[in-house]
């Protein structure tokens, strides 16, 4: 079991059957890890789901930006990053990120 807490990576190799014979400070440390620690490593399914969600958000942002550019062209307005951000509803940073669609 691997955890990361406060910048420290902690690995527990031994599977504990019960906490009965452990010192109190170790019991408290385990409770703290379980409560506040972030498990390191995720399953392949979680990684695929995260990649899929990121891809969907990216595609949606690019589409919004392209639609805003097309709309601004039709209206005859100046095409600036600010105008695109305002028209698309995306942040200015997102527009800058995908300015070369």
C-alpha positions in Angstrom: 0.0 0.0 0.0 1.5 3.3 -1.0 0.5 6.8 0.2 1.6 10.3 -0.3 1.1 12.8 2.4 2.7 16.2 2.9 5.1 15.5 0.1 6.4 12.2 1.6 5.8 8.9 -0.1 5.1 6.1 2.3 4.9 2.4 1.4 3.5 -0.2 3.7 4.6 -3.7 2.6 3.2 -5.9 5.3 -0.5 -6.7 5.2 -1.9 -6.2 8.7 -4.5 -8.7 9.9 -5.6 -6.6 12.8 -4.4 -3.5 14.7 -4.7 -5.1 18.2 -1.0 -5.7 18.9 0.3 -2.4 17.5 1.6 0.4 19.5 -0.8 3.3 19.9 1.3 5.8 18.0 1.4 3.4 15.0 -2.4 2.9 15.2 -2.8 6.7 15.1 -0.3 7.0 12.1 -2.3 4.4 10.2 -5.6 6.2 10.9 -4.0 9.5 9.7 -2.7 7.9 6.5 -6.1 6.4 5.7 -7.9 9.7 6.4 -5.5 12.2 4.8 -3.2 10.2 2.6 -3.6 10.0 -1.1 -3.1 6.5 -2.5 -0.4 6.4 -5.2 -1.1 4.6 -8.4 -4.4 4.1 -10.0 -5.9 1.3 -11.9 -5.8 1.2 -15.7 -9.5 1.7 -15.8 -9.1 5.0 -13.9 -6.4 6.1 -16.2 -8.4 5.4 -19.3 -11.4 7.2 -17.8 -9.3 10.2 -17.0 -7.9 10.3 -20.5 -11.3 10.0 -22.0 -12.7 12.8 -19.9 -9.7 15.0 -20.7 -10.2 14.3 -24.4 -13.9 15.2 -24.2 -13.2 18.5 -22.5 -10.5 19.4 -24.9 -12.7 18.6 -27.9 -15.5 20.6 -26.5 -13.3 23.6 -25.8 -11.8 23.5 -29.3 -15.3 23.3 -30.8 -16.5 26.3 -28.8 -13.4 28.3 -29.8 -13.8 27.5 -33.5 -17.5 28.4 -33.3 -16.7 31.7 -31.7 -14.1 32.5 -34.4 -16.6 31.7 -37.1 -19.3 33.8 -35.5 -16.9 36.7 -35.1 -15.9 36.5 -38.8 -19.6 36.5 -39.8 -20.3 39.5 -37.6 -17.3 41.3 -39.1 -15.7 41.9 -35.7 -12.1 41.9 -34.8 -10.8 38.4 -33.9 -8.9 38.8 -30.7 -8.2 36.3 -27.9 -10.3 38.3 -25.6 -13.2 38.4 -28.1 -13.0 34.7 -28.7 -12.9 34.0 -24.9 -15.9 36.2 -24.3 -17.9 34.7 -27.2 -17.0 31.1 -26.5 -17.4 31.2 -22.8 -13.9 29.7 -22.4 -11.2 31.3 -20.3 -8.6 33.4 -21.9 -6.0 30.8 -20.9 -7.9 28.1 -22.8 -8.1 30.3 -25.8 -4.4 30.9 -25.7 -3.8 27.2 -25.3 -5.7 26.3 -28.4 -5.1 29.4 -30.5 -3.7 27.4 -33.4 -6.6 25.1 -33.9 
